[in-house]
Each structure stands twice: as structure tokens, then as C-alpha cells.
Amino acid sequence: MRRLGLDADAFDTLAGKVGLPYKWAQWIAGLDFLSDTPVESAPSFAAGKMELVVETLKQRLESRLTLQQQIQQLDSLVVPNLPGSESLFPHKVKTKVVSWNQLTQEEVDRFLDGRSERTTSMVKSTTDYCYQAILQHDNVKLTALVVVNVCYPKIPPLFIISVSGEAGTCTSDNDLNIKALEAELNVYCDELVHNRSPDSLLSLQIRRLQMCFDVYLQCNQAEGDRNERLWSRLSCGKDRRLPYVYQCDPGFFRPR
């Protein structure tokens, strides 16, 4: 763009008139603008890329259909038990999904009102799909803003969490353990799809959120009320990280 004398504003203006320059569309037309040499349409180049483009579009459609099925299940407050995921979670969780609905941009802005710039800067694109999930454990509610990118699952869903209880509202801005819980969903989500299709990532993240919220509340109970058999260590490190990582064998939790 700099070579052609175009700046970012000029590009936005041009894209608004003629559309976005998708790489796959250029490939089908036999064009490759990554080269420094003058570009001419090449039928042989287009033929070589066509198979890749079709396969990519097929994968995108399959991912979108699987995502739609997951959204429909969440609309019915159902979090599926996916085959092959038994080792990732304990058999029973107490936290339940009690609400799931899509948000408008105005509702997203309201949810993020008062949050730090670090948090609000993570939600920038107006093309993403935003949902609100409410989970409940006894009298404590967790509200999550779930941002699903149009490139799902290549770009994983983003979770921003708020917990409301008798002690007030806790977020990643004022509670390190909520920050660590968000990291389990947003940073370490690749663990959930290791050796399995990433198309069901959203459901697996919701399952992990239920599990980690159980741990969060259990660890914050009075010492005599805790089930000490659930973990090898209650916390770890200078920030006292909670044991969010589940070990299927022998069936307890450990800090990361």
C-alpha cells in the first residue's frame, strides 16, 4: 500500500466503495499481490489455488454449521457432553447455565462500562457475534460476555467474566483468580481440542467455565467447608493461583 501511495484512511475509503480484497478471491482470479514484481492474471496459478480455496470454504461451512448447532443447544440451556472429552472434566459439576442470549452492540457497551482499557480493547470488531451467558452456583451468579469471531474456530471465542455475590462484583480487574479463570478459557483453550476437531470448542469452553467456577467457589469457602480431597494444593505462586487444572487420573485439581 505504501508502494502505491495509499495510507490506511485511503484504503478504508476504497474498501467501502469496491469491497474488501479477500486473498482467496484474488487467487481464483489468478492474482498474487504479495510479489514485488508487476502482477498479471495467470490461469495456471489460479488452477493451482482453486483446490485450496474450495477446501477452505468447505471447512468454513462445516465449522459454521457445528457452531450453529452449539448455539441452538445453548439457547435451550444445554451444554452437551461431547464424545472423547470425558478426561477433560469431572463427572459432576454443580454450576448450571441459566441464561444464554445474543447481545446488541449497545448491550455489549453496557456490560463493558467501567472495565479497564485492557479489557475493553479486546472487544473491537463490529463483525463478531456477542452473547451473554449467565451461570449459577447456589446463590452466586457468573455473567460472561462471549465474543465469537467470524473466523471461528481459527480464532477462539473470547470470554470476559463478572461474578456477583454477597461480597459484591468481582472481575479480572479486581480479582486475580477471575483473571486466571479467564486465562483458562482464552489462553489455554488449545488443550480442549488437542487431538480432536476444534469445531466444538465453544461447548468445551463452557464446560470448562462450569468446572472452574465450581473450583473458584469451593476454594473461597471457609476452611472447614472445603473438600480438601479435590486438589493436591489449594494455591500456587505469588498470586496464589487456584487449582483450575483437572487431572483425570487420579481425579483431582492442581494449580497451573
N, C-alpha and C positions, 0 to 999 in steps of 0.2 A: 504494500500500500504506500509506503514511504517512497519507493522507487517510482511509483506512478503519481506522486504528489498528492496523495489522499490522506487526510487526517481522520481521527475517529468520528468527528461530527459529520464530515462529508460522507463517510461510509454509512452511518446511520440514516442519513438523508437518502442515499442511493438505495439502500436496502428497503426503505419504506416505499420506494417507487417500483422497483423491479423484483423485490423478493430477496430472501437470504440465499447466499451462494453455497448450497449443500455440495459437499465433496462427491457424494455418490452420483448426483445429477451431472456433475462435470465429467465424472468417469464414463457414464453412459454415453455422453456426447463426444467422448474421445479426447477430453481436455485434461491437462495436468498443469496446474498453475504453480506448483511447487518448484518447478525448474526455473533457472535464471535465463535460459535461452528463450527466444520467441516461441510462442505456443501456436501450434496448428492442430486442427482436428485430425486424429489418427484412428481409422476404423479398427486396425489391429489392436491398438491399445484398448479401445472400448470393448472389443470382444473378450479380451483377457480379463477385464474387470467385471464384466456382466455377471458371471457366476458368483463372484464375491458379493456383489450388490444384492442379488436375489437371495442368497443365503442369509445375509444380514437382515434383510427385510422380513424373511420368514421367521428368523429368531425373534425379531422385534414383535411380530404379531403374536407368536406363541407366548412371549413374556407378558404382553398386554392382556391376552385372554386369561392367563393364570392370575394376573393381578386383579382383573375384574371379578373373578370368582372369589378371591380372598376378600375383596371389598364387600361383595354381596353377603358373605358369611359374617363379616364383622358388623354389617348393618343389622343382622339378626343376632348380634352379640355372641357369635360362635367363634371360638379360636380352635381351629382343627388340630388334632393330633396327627402329625404327618409321619408316614412310614419312614423308618430309618432314623428318626430323631429321638428315640427313646433314651439314648445315652446322654442327651444334652440337658435333660430336665428331670427333677424328681417326679415320682408318680403322682403326688398330690400337691396342689397349690391352693392357698386359701383366698388369694386375691382374685376377684372377678371383674370382668369387663361389664360395666353397667350402662355405658353410653358410647356411641360412635356416630359421628356426623361430619359432613363436609362443611368447611368454613368459607365465608366470603373474605375478600381482602380486608374489609373493614373489621371483621371479627378477628382476623389474624393480628391486625394492628392493635386491637384492644387487648388481646392476650399478651402481646409483647410490650405493652405500655409499662414503663418503669423498669424494664430489664436493662442490663448493661449493653454497651455498644458491641462488646464481644458476642453476646447472644443474638442481638437483633441483626448483626451483619451477616449471620449465617442464613438468614431468610431474605433473599434478594430477588430471585427470579419471579416474575408475574405469570410464568407459564407452568409453574409447579402446581400440583394438587395438594391442598392443605386440609387436614382432618383433625378433629378433636376427639381424643379417646379419654374416657373417664373410667378409672379403675377404683374399686373399693375393697378395703380390708377392715372388717368391723366398722368402726365409726370414722376411719381415716380415708380420705379421698386423694387420689393421684390424678392430676389432669395433665395430659400430654398433647402438645402440638406435634402432629406427624406430617412431615413435608415429603411428599412423594414426587421425585423428579421425573420428567417426561422420558428420561433415558433409563428408567428402572428396568432391570436391576443392576445395570452397569454402574449407575450412581445410586448407592443405597439410600433408603428412606432416612430422614433426619428426625430425631426425637428431642424435643425441648420440654422439660418436666417441671411441674409445680406440685407440691404436696401440701394439703391443708388439713390441719388438725387442731387440737386444743392449744398447742404451743404456737399457733399462728401459721404463716405460709413460709415454706422452705423451697428454695430454688437453687440452681447451680451457682448463683451469685452470692448466696449467703450460707450454703451448706456444702462442705467438701464431699460428703457422702452422696449427695444428689448429683454433684458434678461427676463423681466416679461412676454412678449408676448410668448417667447419660453416656459416659465413655464406653461402658459395656455394650450399649446399643449402637453407638455411632462409630466407634473406633475399632472395636474388636468383633464387629459383625461378620467378618470373613470366617471366623471359627464356626459360625452356624451353618455355613454352606460348604464346608470342607468335604470334598468327595461326593457332593450331591448338587443337584440343579439349583442355581441361585434364584429361580423364578418364584420360589415360595419364601423368600427372605422376609417379607413383611410379617407373615404369620409367625415365623420363628422369632423375630424381634419382639412381637407382642408376648409370646410365651416367655421369653427371657425377662421382659419387663415385669410380668406377673411374679416370676420366681424371685427376681432381685428385690421387688417391693416387699415380698414376704420376709426376706433376709433383713432388709432395712428396718422394718418394724420390729422384728424379733430381737435384733441387736440393740435397739433403743428401748427395750423394756427394762424394767427393774431387774437387778441381777438375779433375784430369786425366781423370777418368772421366765427366764430364758431356758431354752432347751439346749444345754451345752453339748449334747451329743451330735448337733448338726454341723459343727465345724471343728477344724483342727486348731485354729487360732481365731480369736474374736476380731482382731485388728492387726494391722501391719504398717510399718513405715512411720515417718514423722507426721504424715497427715492422717494417720490412724485409719487406713483403708479397710473397709468392711469385707467379709468373705463372700464376694459375689460369684466366685468361680465354682461351678459344681463339678465334683468328681464322681462319676458314676460308680466307680469301684475304688473305695468301699462305700460310697454313698454319703459323702459329707461335702461341706463347702470350705473353701480356703481363700485367703486374700490373694490378689494378683501380685 
